[in-house]
Amino acid sequence: MSRIYLSAPDVRGAERELVDAAISSNWLAPVGPDLDAFEREVASVTEVAYAVGLTSGTAALHLALHELGVGPGDTVLVSTFTFASPANAAAYLGATPVFVDSDPETWELSASLVSEELAASEKRGQLPKAAVVVDLYGQCADYDELLPLFAEHGIAVVEDAAEALGATYRGRPAGSFGKCAALSFNGNKIITTSGGGMLLCNDEPFAARVRHLATQAREPVAHYEHLEIGYNYRLSNLLAALGRAQLATLGDRLQRRRAINELYRESLGSLPGVSFMPVASYGEPNHWLTCITIDPDIAGFSREDLRLHLETADIESRPTWKPMHMQPAFKDAPARVDGTSEQIFATGLCLPSGSGMSDSELDTVIAKILEYVSRH
Ligand SMILES: Cc1ncc(COP(=O)(O)O)c(C=O)c1O
């Protein structure tokens, strides 16, 4: 048996055809017709007007904050319970991230803590220049609660939908909230271009600026003219062809992730001390990763015990995100936290959830967990 990964790339066949066609057409220069089409197709799925294909989700967050005018000395409010990317993007611009904790009912950014932080920062005389709100593990944040809080203070919001393609919030797609949004097509995401990302928005000049900055800020003249410093962040046409093939089966991929989540819930939901990441009533997650928490006092084992047991069977599982305010790289950044993400980090485990996982692989993971539980 080969290793069962957390969320391996899921390649279904059409990829080869589209990438071969892109090679045959000699569109190997960074931009080209597949990139244009991929941008249109993703914009359509996420119901936004403009999409800019980039080399990564991190590049999308970096350019989004850049265009929102974030610079040295500014602060950026960021969810603490997530991957390092949004905090890094703020730091690239010389800004300081201000971390805010999650709501235990959803694991998403807490509106009450955001409200407290904005009131306190207003008092201090330094409101955040922007905010990055993360759709964690493929579930949208509570935008009806959060967006008015930021709007009240004139703070632009970037939706980090890197993990959330295909999820919805009150019927609206992830990627369509805030001033703009970032998607990731990293190898472990819902669809992949091996590495890639996209910026989404409804503002034509904003999208044009991001496209310009991502293309080394080259002016449209024959010689190489630069009025400002740019970045080499454009997604290549070849990788966009790969993305188009993946996007064509988005519906099946989502269905599979949801079915995996359901089977885990059916099989493990009644185990003592085991709980699943809550599903908020306001939307439909894409179940990018199925996450559980384990209360060691009730279960008789910790999430680390279970993770190491799965590892002996060559099954990859991972602790939930280590909150950013606990990271040595951000030890000096301010944080408004109440213990929620620290508690989830201490007890949380992400289970193999890739849409390419076979039924027998899924059965193996579940059997291994049940076998371990039966020994305690
Ligand atoms: C929440 C979140 N934001 C941003 C990123 C960054 O995306 P990328 O790896 O494409 O830079 C990721 C994952 O990779 C992520 O999970």
The ligand as a MOL file (V3000), in Angstrom:
LIG
                    3D

  0  0  0     0  0            999 V3000
M  V30 BEGIN CTAB
M  V30 COUNTS 16 16 0 0 0
M  V30 BEGIN ATOM
M  V30 1 C -5.5060 30.2030 4.3430 0
M  V30 2 C -4.3920 30.2150 3.3470 0
M  V30 3 N -3.9920 31.4020 2.8560 0
M  V30 4 C -3.0320 31.4950 1.9370 0
M  V30 5 C -2.3820 30.3600 1.4660 0
M  V30 6 C -1.2620 30.5670 0.5030 0
M  V30 7 O -1.4570 30.0560 -0.7380 0
M  V30 8 P -0.1910 29.6790 -1.6400 0
M  V30 9 O 0.4210 28.4480 -1.0600 0
M  V30 10 O -0.7740 29.4630 -2.9890 0
M  V30 11 O 0.7550 30.8370 -1.5920 0
M  V30 12 C -2.7710 29.0960 1.9340 0
M  V30 13 C -2.1920 27.8090 1.5260 0
M  V30 14 O -1.3050 27.5080 0.8920 0
M  V30 15 C -3.7880 29.0300 2.9160 0
M  V30 16 O -4.1770 27.8490 3.4080 0
M  V30 END ATOM
M  V30 BEGIN BOND
M  V30 1 1 1 2
M  V30 2 1 2 3
M  V30 3 2 2 15
M  V30 4 2 3 4
M  V30 5 1 4 5
M  V30 6 1 5 6
M  V30 7 2 5 12
M  V30 8 1 6 7
M  V30 9 1 7 8
M  V30 10 2 8 9
M  V30 11 1 8 10
M  V30 12 1 8 11
M  V30 13 1 12 13
M  V30 14 1 12 15
M  V30 15 2 13 14
M  V30 16 1 15 16
M  V30 END BOND
M  V30 END CTAB
M  END
